[in-house]
């Protein structure tokens, strides 16, 4: 069976205020063409279909168009909700849409109930594990403590239990939306840290033939059977070096996996430039980037006059301007933002305690801070789910 694995469409998202709906529509057309030209047997979409719980009308219309075009192909599609989606909204009409061959899986309680498709070699069971917010689903899965590994492990226990009841030789595919250990993050994914831990080990998915992951925006291979497709478009400058693509997966009769990448259309290349303003404006080696979307980091010791206006004369698609004056290490004028770059909320809070008190928090205080951040995240998740 040949699968096309994609995820993280983020319909409705902009790129530094640039509307991407046209590029997202082009991607949908590319996906449909790929299904047709590569004789795909099933499409799997591993979450974050929309960029937010209440998407703009234009994004909903594009999603509706995508569903109709996929249904018209007569090729089954299995789709789960991600942490950006409202599972309830995305799942509206799932039973009816199911009849058209579009299988929406947004309910955690249905983790062990597969969509079963057949090919010449027998059944393939597709299990959809939507994004599992630990605080909201721990009771459903009967875990004592909310955590990503615990709830995903419990969901996978249901998958393996169901698979054990099926005919010998039944192949299996799991769709999941999670941060799996070994994956490389970018700046455009929403933090899903719980208890100070975001990642779950790949071993939690043992026992199935292929795991189609969503959440991280870079296409990557965790193991030969566990892969991220990544997002079809770049949603932050941290993705400037990404090769945006989908996975074309061949699932053989014995469950072995073959994988090839299918590149996605690039609306405009991304580039991150760094240097003084005069150097960036004069460097002949940057001519090839004059049509790219640009993030420029200026290192001038003194902020130059009208930097954006001058940059856009040469690089008309400059979208982000950052000032990072080059100063000696330890210079007290180093910006607050630079000092905090790459640090989690928990680390920032612990540093603040150390700054105020002269000593960092002890083990008990660290646990209190972690519980506070988890409570805020859980509260936000409940509020999002209720919208």
C-alpha positions in Angstrom: 0.0 0.0 0.0 1.3 3.4 -0.9 0.8 6.2 1.5 1.3 10.0 1.3 2.2 11.3 4.7 1.8 15.1 5.4 1.0 17.2 8.4 1.0 20.7 9.9 -0.8 22.6 7.1 -1.6 25.5 9.6 -4.3 26.8 7.2 -4.9 30.5 8.0 -1.4 31.2 9.2 0.5 34.2 8.0 4.3 34.6 7.7 5.3 37.9 9.3 2.0 39.5 8.2 2.3 38.0 4.7 -0.9 36.2 3.8 0.0 32.6 2.9 -3.5 31.5 1.8 -2.5 31.5 -1.9 0.6 29.4 -1.2 -1.5 27.0 1.0 -4.0 26.6 -1.8 -1.1 25.9 -4.2 0.1 23.2 -1.8 -3.3 21.6 -1.7 -3.3 21.4 -5.5 0.2 19.9 -5.4 -0.9 17.3 -2.9 -3.9 16.3 -5.2 -1.5 16.1 -8.2 0.9 14.0 -6.2 -1.8 11.5 -5.2 -2.9 11.1 -8.8 0.6 10.9 -10.4 2.1 8.6 -7.8 -0.8 6.2 -7.6 -1.2 6.9 -3.9 -3.6 4.5 -2.1 -4.2 6.5 1.1 -3.4 10.0 2.4 -2.5 10.5 6.1 -2.6 14.0 7.7 -1.0 14.1 11.1 -2.6 17.1 12.8 -2.5 20.9 12.9 -4.7 21.2 9.9 -5.6 24.8 11.0 -3.4 27.3 12.8 -5.8 28.1 15.5 -8.9 26.7 17.2 -11.2 29.3 15.5 -9.7 29.6 12.0 -10.6 32.5 9.7 -13.4 31.8 7.2 -11.0 31.7 4.2 -9.0 28.9 5.9 -12.2 26.9 6.5 -13.2 27.4 2.9 -9.8 26.1 1.7 -10.1 23.1 4.0 -13.5 22.4 2.5 -12.0 22.6 -0.9 -9.3 20.2 0.1 -11.8 17.7 1.4 -13.8 17.8 -1.8 -10.8 17.4 -4.0 -9.5 14.5 -2.0 -12.9 12.8 -2.0 -13.2 13.3 -5.7 -10.0 11.3 -6.2 -11.6 8.3 -4.5 -8.5 7.8 -2.4 -9.1 7.4 1.4 -7.7 10.1 3.7 -7.1 9.6 7.4 -6.7 12.9 9.4 -6.2 13.7 13.1 -6.3 16.9 15.1 -3.2 18.6 16.4 -2.5 21.0 19.3 -3.4 24.0 17.2 -6.7 22.6 16.1 -10.0 22.6 18.0 -10.7 18.8 18.1 -14.4 19.4 18.5 -14.7 21.8 15.6 -12.5 19.8 13.3 -14.5 16.7 14.1 -17.9 18.1 13.4 -19.6 16.0 10.8 -16.9 13.3 11.0 -19.5 10.5 10.7 -21.0 11.9 7.6 -17.7 12.8 6.0 -16.5 9.3 6.7 -18.8 8.0 4.0 -16.9 10.0 1.5 -13.6 8.3 2.4 -12.4 11.2 4.6 -11.7 9.7 8.1 -11.4 12.4 10.8 -10.1 11.1 14.1 -10.3 13.8 16.8 -11.6 11.8 19.8 -9.0 10.4 22.2 -11.5 7.7 23.3 -11.3 6.2 19.7 -7.6 5.7 19.8 -8.0 1.9 19.6 -10.6 2.0 16.9 -8.9 1.9 13.5 -9.8 2.8 10.0 -9.3 -0.5 8.1 -8.3 -0.3 4.4 -7.4 -3.2 2.1 -5.0 -3.8 -0.6 -3.9 -6.9 -2.6 -2.0 -8.2 0.5 -4.8 -7.8 3.1 -5.8 -5.3 5.8 -4.0 -2.2 6.9 -5.3 -0.7 10.2 -4.9 3.0 10.6 -5.0 4.3 14.2 -5.5 8.0 14.7 -4.1 9.4 18.0 -5.1 13.1 18.0 -3.0 15.5 20.1 -3.4 14.3 23.7 -3.2 17.1 26.1 -2.2 15.2 29.3 -4.3 17.3 31.7 -7.4 16.8 29.7 -7.1 13.1 28.8 -5.4 11.5 31.8 -8.7 10.3 33.2 -9.8 8.8 29.8 -6.6 6.7 29.8 -6.5 6.0 33.5 -3.0 7.4 34.1 -2.2 8.5 37.6 0.0 11.5 36.6 -0.5 13.7 33.6 2.4 13.5 31.2 2.9 13.0 27.5 4.7 9.7 27.7 2.0 8.3 30.1 -1.0 9.2 28.0 0.6 8.3 24.7 1.7 5.0 26.2 -1.8 4.2 27.4 -3.2 5.1 23.9 -0.7 2.8 22.3 -1.7 0.0 24.7 -5.2 0.3 23.2 -3.7 0.2 19.7 -1.7 -2.9 20.4 -4.6 -4.6 22.2 -6.9 -4.0 19.2 -4.2 -5.1 16.7 -3.8 -8.4 18.7 -7.4 -9.2 17.9 -7.0 -8.9 14.1 -6.0 -11.5 11.5 -2.3 -12.4 11.4 -0.5 -10.3 8.9 -2.6 -7.2 9.4 -0.3 -4.2 8.9 -0.6 -1.1 11.0 -0.1 2.6 10.7 -0.4 5.1 13.6 -1.0 8.8 13.2 0.2 10.9 16.2 0.8 14.5 17.0 3.7 14.7 19.5 7.3 15.7 20.2 9.3 12.5 19.9 12.8 12.3 21.3 15.4 12.9 18.6 13.3 15.4 16.7 14.6 18.8 15.9 12.3 21.7 16.7 12.0 25.1 15.1 10.7 28.5 16.3 7.2 28.1 14.9 5.9 25.1 16.9 3.8 25.9 20.0 5.4 24.6 23.2 3.7 21.5 24.6 6.0 21.0 27.6 4.4 19.3 30.6 6.2 18.7 33.9 9.4 20.1 32.4 9.3 17.4 29.7 8.1 17.8 26.1 9.5 14.7 24.4 8.4 11.1 24.4 10.7 8.2 23.4 10.2 6.6 20.0 9.9 3.2 21.8 6.4 4.2 22.9 5.2 3.3 19.4 6.8 -0.1 19.3 4.6 -2.9 17.7 3.3 -1.1 14.6 4.7 -0.9 11.1 4.7 2.9 10.4 4.2 6.0 12.6 3.2 9.1 10.7 4.1 12.0 13.1 3.0 15.6 13.1 4.0 18.7 15.2 7.6 19.4 14.3 7.9 21.4 11.1 11.1 19.9 9.8 10.9 16.7 7.7 12.9 14.1 9.6 13.5 10.4 10.3 13.4 9.3 13.9 13.7 5.7 12.9 13.0 4.0 9.6 9.4 3.4 10.9 8.9 6.7 12.7 9.0 9.9 10.7 7.9 13.5 10.7 6.7 14.9 7.3 7.1 18.5 8.5 5.0 21.4 7.4 4.5 22.0 3.7 5.5 25.7 4.1 8.0 27.6 6.2 6.3 29.4 9.1 9.4 31.0 10.7 12.9 32.0 9.7 14.3 29.2 11.7 13.0 27.0 8.9 15.2 28.8 6.3 17.3 25.7 5.7 14.3 23.2 5.6 13.5 21.2 2.5 9.7 21.2 2.6 8.3 17.9 1.5 5.9 15.0 2.1 6.8 11.3 2.6 5.7 8.8 0.0 5.6 5.6 2.0 5.4 2.1 0.5 4.1 -0.4 3.0 5.0 -3.9 1.7 3.1 -7.1 2.2 5.4 -8.0 5.2 5.1 -4.6 6.8 8.5 -3.4 5.6 8.7 0.3 4.8 10.2 2.2 1.8 10.2 6.0 1.9 10.8 8.8 -0.6 10.4 12.5 -0.3 8.2 14.6 -2.6 9.1 18.3 -2.5 6.5 20.9 -1.9 6.2 24.2 -3.9 8.2 27.1 -2.4 6.4 30.4 -2.7 9.6 32.4 -2.0 13.0 31.4 -0.6 13.9 32.5 3.0 17.3 33.9 4.0 18.8 35.1 7.3 21.4 37.9 6.9 23.7 39.2 9.5 26.2 42.1 9.4 26.4 45.9 9.5 23.9 47.7 7.3 26.5 49.1 5.0 28.0 45.6 4.5 24.6 44.0 3.7 23.8 46.8 1.2 27.2 46.5 -0.6 27.9 42.7 -0.6 27.7 41.5 -4.2 27.4 37.9 -2.9 23.9 38.7 -1.7 22.5 39.5 -5.2 20.9 36.0 -5.4 18.9 36.8 -2.3 17.3 40.0 -3.4 14.0 38.3 -4.2 13.9 36.3 -1.0 12.0 36.9 2.2 14.7 38.3 4.5 15.4 38.4 8.2 18.2 40.9 8.7 20.2 41.0 11.9 22.2 44.3 12.1 25.4 44.3 14.1 26.2 48.0 13.9 27.4 49.3 17.2 25.1 52.3 16.8 21.7 51.9 15.3 21.8 53.3 11.8 19.2 55.8 10.5 16.2 54.4 8.6 17.5 50.8 8.4 14.3 49.2 7.1 13.8 51.7 4.4 17.4 51.3 3.2 17.3 47.6 3.4 14.1 47.3 1.4 15.6 49.3 -1.4 17.9 46.3 -2.1 15.8 43.5 -0.5 12.2 44.5 -1.1 10.9 41.5 0.8 12.6 42.2 4.1 10.1 41.1 6.8 12.1 41.0 10.0 14.7 43.4 11.4 16.8 42.5 14.5 19.4 44.6 16.2 22.3 42.8 17.8 25.2 45.2 18.2 28.5 43.5 18.5 29.9 44.2 21.9 32.5 42.5 24.1 31.3 39.5 26.2 29.9 40.5 29.5 28.9 44.0 28.3 25.9 45.0 30.4 24.2 46.5 27.4 23.6 43.1 25.8 19.9 43.1 25.2 17.4 41.3 27.6 16.0 39.4 24.6 19.4 38.0 23.7 20.0 36.9 27.3 16.7 35.0 27.3 17.1 33.5 23.8 16.6 29.7 23.9 15.6 29.5 27.5 12.3 28.0 28.7 9.8 29.8 30.9 10.9 27.4 33.8 14.5 28.4 33.3 13.8 32.1 33.2 11.7 31.8 36.4 14.5 29.9 38.2 17.1 32.5 37.0 14.9 35.3 38.4 14.7 33.5 41.8 18.5 33.2 41.8 18.9 36.9 40.8 16.6 38.1 43.5 17.7 35.8 46.3 21.3 35.1 45.5 20.7 31.4 45.2 18.6 29.3 42.8 15.4 27.4 43.9 15.8 24.1 45.7 14.2 20.8 44.5 10.9 21.5 46.2 10.7 25.1 44.9 11.6 23.9 41.4 8.7 21.4 41.6 6.4 24.2 42.7 7.4 26.4 39.7 6.9 23.5 37.3 3.4 22.7 38.7 2.5 26.4 38.3 3.6 26.5 34.7 1.8 23.2 34.0 -1.4 24.6 35.6 -1.3 27.6 33.4 -0.9 25.4 30.3 -3.7 23.2 31.4 -6.0 26.1 32.0 -5.1 27.5 28.5 -5.9 24.1 27.0 -9.2 23.9 28.7 -10.1 27.4 27.6 -9.0 26.6 24.0 -11.1 23.3 24.0 -14.1 25.2 25.2 -14.0 27.8 22.5 
